[in-house]
């Protein structure tokens, strides 16, 4: 059985904080962030809006991409979000369909 892997960026309502993560269950992971069920960065900073995501074919490429995005400047993350989601809509509704 093949799995999909995702790198994603979440933000706050005011778009002041960006969080980069990876998962093989985008819907489930975003739900955890939104429900604040996992202690950590996103819970502490109220990061609950899905702003961007990428699909990857395997765990290795996903981890590599996550590290690349985390190491890069905020401006690169903002550019990615703007390229896919220029209105910075919460993509949560799209991800659960």
VENGI-V657015 format. One record per residue. N is the residue number from 1. RES is the residue in three letters. PHI is phi in whole degrees, 0 to 359 (* if undefined). PSI is psi in whole degrees, 0 to 359 (999 if undefined). D_FIRST is the distance of its C-alpha to the first C-alpha in Angstrom with 2 decimals. Layout:
<<N/RES/PHI/PSI/D_FIRST> <N/RES/PHI/PSI/D_FIRST>>
This chain:
<<1/UNK/*/126/0.00> <2/UNK/277/145/3.79> <3/UNK/244/148/6.57> <4/UNK/265/147/10.06> <5/UNK/235/146/13.01> <6/UNK/228/143/16.54> <7/UNK/252/136/20.07> <8/UNK/220/158/22.54> <9/UNK/235/129/26.27> <10/UNK/244/158/28.02> <11/UNK/216/179/31.75> <12/UNK/263/172/34.61> <13/UNK/301/325/36.66> <14/UNK/270/359/39.28> <15/UNK/62/29/36.81> <16/UNK/270/338/38.52> <17/UNK/236/137/35.56> <18/UNK/241/139/32.28> <19/UNK/232/129/29.28> <20/UNK/254/132/26.36> <21/UNK/216/177/23.09> <22/UNK/220/154/19.39> <23/UNK/196/164/16.40> <24/UNK/252/8/12.71> <25/UNK/217/84/14.14> <26/UNK/299/314/17.11> <27/UNK/299/312/18.43> <28/UNK/296/318/18.47> <29/UNK/292/317/19.96> <30/UNK/296/321/22.58> <31/UNK/301/318/23.47> <32/UNK/299/315/24.17> <33/UNK/298/313/26.39> <34/UNK/295/324/28.18> <35/UNK/278/353/28.82> <36/UNK/56/39/30.03> <37/UNK/273/350/28.26> <38/UNK/242/121/27.62> <39/UNK/297/147/30.81> <40/UNK/145/200/31.22> <41/UNK/303/308/32.02> <42/UNK/294/325/30.66> <43/UNK/290/317/32.34> <44/UNK/297/321/35.55> <45/UNK/257/11/35.85> <46/UNK/56/42/34.57> <47/UNK/276/108/31.81> <48/UNK/219/13/30.07> <49/UNK/246/124/29.71> <50/UNK/280/115/26.61> <51/UNK/256/335/28.31> <52/UNK/199/148/25.71> <53/UNK/205/154/22.05> <54/UNK/231/143/20.10> <55/UNK/266/136/16.49> <56/UNK/231/151/15.20> <57/UNK/279/341/12.41> <58/UNK/206/165/12.26> <59/UNK/296/321/14.04> <60/UNK/299/310/16.96> <61/UNK/294/329/18.05> <62/UNK/292/313/17.74> <63/UNK/297/318/19.95> <64/UNK/300/314/22.29> <65/UNK/293/319/22.78> <66/UNK/301/314/23.35> <67/UNK/298/320/25.98> <68/UNK/298/314/27.56> <69/UNK/293/318/28.00> <70/UNK/297/326/29.29> <71/UNK/281/340/31.77> <72/UNK/278/167/33.02> <73/UNK/287/159/35.82> <74/UNK/305/322/35.60> <75/UNK/302/326/36.84> <76/UNK/291/321/33.66> <77/UNK/294/317/31.54> <78/UNK/299/318/34.03> <79/UNK/297/320/33.87> <80/UNK/298/314/30.08> <81/UNK/300/313/30.46> <82/UNK/298/328/33.36> <83/UNK/289/328/31.50> <84/UNK/258/329/28.75> <85/UNK/215/67/30.65> <86/UNK/299/337/34.40> <87/UNK/270/357/35.48> <88/UNK/55/41/33.35> <89/UNK/293/155/32.10> <90/UNK/283/113/29.82> <91/UNK/279/5/26.44> <92/UNK/307/313/25.20> <93/UNK/300/321/25.91> <94/UNK/294/324/23.89> <95/UNK/284/338/20.82> <96/UNK/268/354/20.84> <97/UNK/280/999/21.12>>
